[in-house]
C-alpha cells in the first residue's frame, strides 16, 4: 500500500488534518499487510463508482481503494542538523511515497506560530530547505563512496555520479530534487538513494473558520506570493479547514450538510480533495472487481497491463494470466445487467497486452 507523509512546521494543523483523515479510515482487516501504528491511518479513496457497482451486484462486502497517511511530527529549522527530533522525523519522511505539506494560512492569536507571524511562503521554504539539506548530506556521502566503482568503469556508477553532481548543484541553488533537470537514466540510477525532496508533493493550505484567512483577501501580498510560487512550480494544492473537517468527519449525509452550513464551511470537502489529489499525485488509477461476494476497488499505476493489474489481487494472476473479461463500469451500469451487456457484445476478451483503463471492471481468467 502506498503512503503519504503529512509534514509541516509545528502548530500548522498536521495532527488535526490526520485526525480528520483517519475518521474516514477503513477496516484494517481488509488490508492485512498494512502497518498498525497510532500515527498511521488507512484511508479510503472516495469513488462514487464503487457504491454503484456494489448495489448493481448486491455485494455482501464493499472494499474501497486505500492510501496510508502517516502523521510525521513537526519539523523545525535545523532539523537536518538534528534540531528537535529532526533526524528521526526525516527518516520517517524517507519511508513514504509522497508528501502532503501542510501550510497554515490563518491568523489566530490563540494559536502560536513557531516564527511568531504568518507567512506561508517562508514556512514552505523552511521545510523544503530542511529536506534539501538532508538530501545534500546523503548525496555528498554517496558521492564519496562511489570512487571504487568508478575506478572499475562501472557504467551505472558513472550515471549515478553524473546525477549526484547535478543534484548537489541544484541543492546549492535551493532546488528540490523533484525539479532538478535529470535524464530518465540518471533518475533511475539514483532511485535507490530515495531522496526526500524527489518525492511528489501536494500542498495543503490549512484555513480556520472564525479566524482571518489569507485566502479571504487574495490581494494580501503573502497570499499573492504563495499563489505565484504554486503556479510557477506547477504543484498541486488543496485548501482545507482541518478543524471543521475533524468535527464533521463523524457525520454523514444530511446531518453533515446541515452542520457544514452552520459552521460556514460551504460544500467543499477539502479532505476528500486531498485524498483524491494524493491518489492522482502518485499516478494511480482504479479498476474494479464485482460480484455477489464483494465489490472491490484495486489500485494500479496508469498504463498497467492486464497481467500487472491482476498482480494487485495476487501474483498468480500475473504469472498464470490467460485472458481477462473487461467492460467499463459506466457501460456495465448503463446496461443494467451482465446478461444484457453480454447480449449486446459489450463485454470484451482482452489478452496480455491490454492496457487497463481507469474504471474498468475486470474478471481474470487464469
N, C-alpha and C positions, 0 to 999 in steps of 0.2 A: 504494500500500500504506500502511495506517495504521500509526502508530508510537507507541510508549510510551517515555517517557524515565525512566530509573532515577535518582532523586535521593536525597540524604541527606547527613548530616554525614560527615566523614572517618572511616574505621575502623568503619563500621556494617555492612559486608558487601556493598556495592553491586557491586564488581567480582567477588566470589565468586559472587554471585547471577547476574551477567551471564554468567560462565563456565559455570555450571550450565545456564543457558538456551541458550547457543549450542552446547552439546554436543547439544542437541535440534534443531539448525538443519537446514534443508532445502537441497537443492542450489540454488545461486544461479541456475543456468541456467533453472530453472523460473520465475523472476521477473526477467526481463532488465532491467527498469527500476529495480530497487532499487539503493540506494547501496552501493558496495563500499568499506568502511571498517572498520578493525580494531575500532572501538568500536560497530559496528552489526551486529546479528545478526538474521537472518530465521528466525523460529521457527514450527514447525508448531502449529496449534491442535489439541489432542487431540480425536479424534472417532471412536468405535468404528464408526459407521455407514459411514465411508469404506472401511475394510478389508473390511467385509461386502459392500458393493456391488462392490468390486473383485474379490473372489472370485466373486461372483454372475455378473459379466460376463467373468471370466477375462481381466481387463485386462492389457495389456503394461506400462502405467505407472499409478502411483497418486500423485496430487498433492494434498496437503492444502491447506486454507486456511492463511494465514500472517499473522503480525504482525511488525513490525520493532521490536526493542528497542534502545534507544540508551543506552550507558553514559556518563552525564554525571558528570564528576569531582566530588569532594566540595565542597559549598558550605560556607562558614563564615559566622559572624556578621559583618555588614558587607559581604557580597557585593554588595548593591545599591549600595553606595558604592564598589565596585571592590576591596574587600579580597580577597586571594588573586588568583585569576583570575576574580573574580565576574562581571564584565561579559561575559566570554567564555562562562562556564557558563550564565548567564541567557539569553544569545542562543540557545544550543543548546536550552534548555528551551522557548523560544518557538516553536521549529520543530516540536515533537512534538504529537501529537493528544491525548495523555493522559499522566498522571504516575503512576509506581509509586514511592511514597515509602517508602524503606527505613528502618526504625526498629529500633535494637538493643534487645533485651530480655534480654541475658545479661550476667553479670558475670564477667570474666576479667582477673586482674591482669597477664597477659602481653599483653593487647590494650588499648592505651591508649585513652582517650576524650578528645576534644578539650576537654571541660569538666571532666574529672577524676573524674566519677561517672556512674552510670547513672540516668537519669530520662527515660523515653520521651516523656512529655507535654511536658517542657521542650524536648526535641530537636525535636518536631513544631512547637512554637510558634516555635522559632528559624528553621527552614526556611520555614514558612508566612509569617513576618514578612518574610523577605528577598524572597519572591515578591510579597508585598503592597507592600513599599516600592518594588520595581522597577515595579510596575503604577501606583503612585501617581505616580511621576515621569513615566510615559508619559501618564497621564490629565491631569495638570496641563499638560504640554506641548501635548497635543491641544486642551485647553480654550482655551489661549491663541491657538491658530491658527484657531479657529472664527469669530472676530469678523467677518471679511469675508463669510462665508457666511450668518451670522445677519443681517447688515445687509440682505442681498438677500432675506431672508424665506424662505430655503430650509427646507422642511419637514423634510427628513432631518437637516439641521444642528440644527434645534430639538429633534428627538428625541434626537440624539446628545448635545446639551448637557444635556438633562434626565437622560439615563442617566449621563453622566460625573459630574454633580454628586452624584447618588445614590451612585455608586461611591466618590467621594472621601470622602463622609461615612462610608460603610461601611468604607473602608480606615482612616480615622482611628480607628474603633472596633475595629480588628484583624480585620475580616472579609475572607475571600477573596471574590473577585468571583462565584464559583460560588454563594454562599449569600446574596448581596445581592438584595433584592426588586426586580426589574425586570419591566416588561411584556414580552411577546413581541416587540412592535415595537421597544422600546428595546434588547433584546438583539440584534436583527437590525441595528440602527443602529450598534452598536459592534463587531460581529463582525469587521470589517476591522482593528480595532486589536489583535486577537489577544492579549488579556490573559492572562498566565501563570496567574494564580490563578483564572481562569474555567475552566481545563481540568479535565475529570473526573480524579479521583484515587483510587487504591487504596493502602491502607497495607499494607506488607509487614513483619510483625513477625518479626525475624530472631533465632532462638534458636541455641544451640550445645550439642551433645552433650558431656557431661563438665564443663560449666560450670553455675553457678547461673542458672537461667532464671526470670524473674519470673512466667512463666505456670505454673511448678511450685507457686507459692504465691499463688493468686489473691487471698488476703486481704492481700497486700502493698499498702500504700496507693498505691505508684507504679503498680502494675498495675490496681488499682481505678480510679484516676484516668484511666488510659489507656482502659480499657473504657468508662467513663462518657462520655468525650469521643467515642469512636467511635459509641456508641449515640445520644447526644444529637444528633450531627451526621449520623446516618444514612448513614455512609460505609462502603464495603466494606473488609474487611481479610482477609488470609490470614496464617497462621503458617507459616514456612519455616525449616528448618535449612539455610541456604545452603551451609555447608561440607560436610555429608553429601551434599546433592543434587549438589554438584560432583563428589564422589568416586564417586557412584553413576551419574552421567549417562552413563558409557561402557558400562554394563552393561545387559543385557536379560533378560527372562523370569525363570526360576527362580533363576539366579545372582544377579540383582539382589535378589530377595526374600530370599535367604539372607543376603547382605551387609547388607541393610537391617535384618534381625532382629539380626544380630551387632552392628551399630552402635547398636542400641537406637532406631532411627528409626521403628518402627511401620509401619503400612501406608499412611499418608497420604503422598502426593506433593505437597508444598506448591507445587512449581514448576508442576505441571500445573494446580493450583487457580489459581495466579496467571495463567497463560496464558488459561485459560477465563474467569476473572474479568475480565481486561482486555478480552477479546473482548466480554463482556456489558456491561462498563462503557461501551464505545463504541456500544452499541445495535446490535450487528451480529448477523447470523444467517447460516446456511449453507444453500445449496441445492447439488444435485449434477448433474453430467452423467456418464453411464456408458456404456461400450461396450467393444468388444474392444481398441481402441487405448489408451484411458485412462479411468480414473475420476478425477474431479476435484471438489474442494470449492471453491465460489465464495462470496466474501464480499459481502453486500449489507446495507444498513440494514433494520431492521424496517419493515414497511409498504411495501416496494418493490413496484412493479407489475411485471408480466411484462416489458414493454419495458425498464424500468430495470434489472431483473435481467440481461437479455440484454446490456446495455451493459458488464457486468463482463467478458464474453467479448470483445466487440468493439462499437464504437459502431454499426456497421452493423446489429447485431441489434436495436438500439433504433430506428434510423431507418427500417429496412425491415421491421419486425416485422409479421407477418400473424397468426400464432396460435402457441400452444405446446401440446405434448402433456405432460400433467402427471400424476404419480402420487406419493404419499408414499413415501419409502424403506421404511418399515415394511411398508406394503401390498405393495410390489413384492417385498420379500424373502419375505414370507409366501406370496405367490403361487407362488414357485418359478421362474417364467419370465415374460418379457414376453408370450409367446403365451398363457399361462394368464390373465394379468392382462387381456389384450385380450378373450379369450373371455368373461370374467366382467363385462366392461364397466367395469373399474376404472380404465382409462386415460381421462382427460378431455381434451377440447379446450377451451382457455381463450383468451380474447381480450385486448385491450389493457388492460382494466380489472381483470384478475385481480391480486389481491394475493398475492404469493408467501409461502408458509409455510416455517418452518424445517424442513428435512428433505425438502423436495420434490425429486423427480428430474424434470428438465425436458429436453425436446427442442424446440428452437426451429425454427419453420417460417418462412423468410424468402423 
